[in-house]
Amino acid sequence: MDCESKIKSIAKSNGWFSISLENSTGFGLEEKHGFEPKVGDLVTLHTVRGSTVRGVDINGSSVFYKTDEQLEQERKEWLENNEKEKQASFVKNKAKMDSDYDGLPAVFRQRIDKFRNANPRFRIDYEGYELFCCMEAVNIANGVKTKEALDDFCKLDYEQQKEIVPELSDGHSGNTFGSACRLAYWYLTKPDNVAKEHGALTPLVGCDAYGCSH
């Protein structure tokens, strides 16, 4: 699939050109290719499945083009490096994760146990994310104390929310905050449902991959 547009803006950092196009798409171009892009240059992106860039032409000249074999090799290398990083991160953070788990109320530990038992890779792939949502849910529930107050809390801006829940993290995404609020709701109204609620990342990775069985 090809996409053609002119360069709108360029930012240069750490050996890369971050390029924005006039059609609102963008891509990164490594300096190693030896091409200095300029605003107004005509770019043709050759993509696979609409997202992976396999080739770039600028002003009609090829900057690079990757074969299927090269793309597959890059994919394998990325998977191998990603797995090494995950394993190293787990070893580094395991003691804190264990401590965070031990500090959770029982229904939240039951929730984590459910995912651990269903997915042998849960601790490495997802537990840090899930623990963050669970800990934030407890903080929110302890801060607002009632379902009605939680409803109001969710409508406030961040600074107002921090006044009610000083422990609230500033590292939330929309997904982590939504997950934390759902868990806080169940913790305040029907605690048994904390363990039954879908995993925090299931909207992105799916229930089967997460170990979220119902």
QUIHUDA-V575760 format. One record per residue. RES is the residue in one small letter. SS is DSSP state (H for helix, E for strand, C for the rest). NEAR is the number of other C-alpha atoms within 8 Angstrom. Layout:
res={RES/RES}
ss={SS/SS}
near={NEAR/NEAR}
This chain:
res={m/d/c/e/s/k/i/k/s/i/a/k/s/n/g/w/f/s/i/s/l/e/n/s/t/g/f/g/l/e/e/k/h/g/f/e/p/k/v/g/d/l/v/t/l/h/t/v/r/g/s/t/v/r/g/v/d/i/n/g/s/s/v/f/y/k/t/d/e/q/l/e/q/e/r/k/e/w/l/e/n/n/e/k/e/k/q/a/s/f/v/k/n/k/a/k/m/d/s/d/y/d/g/l/p/a/v/f/r/q/r/i/d/k/f/r/n/a/n/p/r/f/r/i/d/y/e/g/y/e/l/f/c/c/m/e/a/v/n/i/a/n/g/v/k/t/k/e/a/l/d/d/f/c/k/l/d/y/e/q/q/k/e/i/v/p/e/l/s/d/g/h/s/g/n/t/f/g/s/a/c/r/l/a/y/w/y/l/t/k/p/d/n/v/a/k/e/h/g/a/l/t/p/l/v/g/c/d/a/y/g/c/s/h}
ss={C/E/E/E/E/E/E/E/E/E/E/E/E/C/C/E/E/E/E/E/E/C/C/C/C/E/E/E/E/E/H/H/H/C/C/C/C/C/C/C/C/E/E/E/E/E/E/E/C/C/C/E/E/E/E/E/E/E/C/C/E/E/E/E/E/C/C/H/H/H/H/H/H/H/H/H/H/H/H/H/H/H/H/H/H/H/H/H/H/H/H/H/H/H/H/H/H/H/H/H/H/H/C/C/C/H/H/H/H/H/H/H/H/H/H/H/H/H/C/C/C/H/H/H/H/C/H/H/H/H/H/H/H/H/H/H/H/H/H/H/H/H/H/H/C/C/H/H/H/H/H/H/H/C/C/C/C/H/H/H/H/H/H/H/C/C/C/C/C/C/C/C/C/H/H/H/H/H/H/H/H/H/H/H/H/H/H/H/H/C/H/H/H/H/C/C/C/C/C/C/C/H/H/H/H/C/H/H/H/H/C/C/C/C}
near={7/7/8/8/10/12/15/10/8/12/7/8/7/4/8/10/12/12/13/12/12/9/6/6/7/8/7/8/9/8/10/6/8/5/7/5/7/7/9/7/10/11/13/12/12/11/13/9/6/6/6/7/9/13/12/13/12/12/7/8/6/9/10/9/8/9/7/6/7/8/10/8/8/8/8/8/8/8/8/8/8/8/8/8/8/10/9/8/8/10/7/7/8/8/7/7/10/8/8/10/9/7/6/11/6/6/10/11/11/9/11/12/8/11/12/12/8/9/10/7/8/12/10/9/8/11/10/9/9/12/12/9/13/12/10/11/14/11/11/14/14/7/8/12/9/8/10/6/9/14/8/8/10/8/6/8/6/6/6/8/13/10/7/9/11/7/6/10/6/4/4/8/6/6/9/11/10/8/11/13/12/9/12/12/12/12/13/11/7/9/9/9/9/13/11/8/7/7/9/11/12/11/6/5/8/9/11/7/8/14/13/13/6/3}
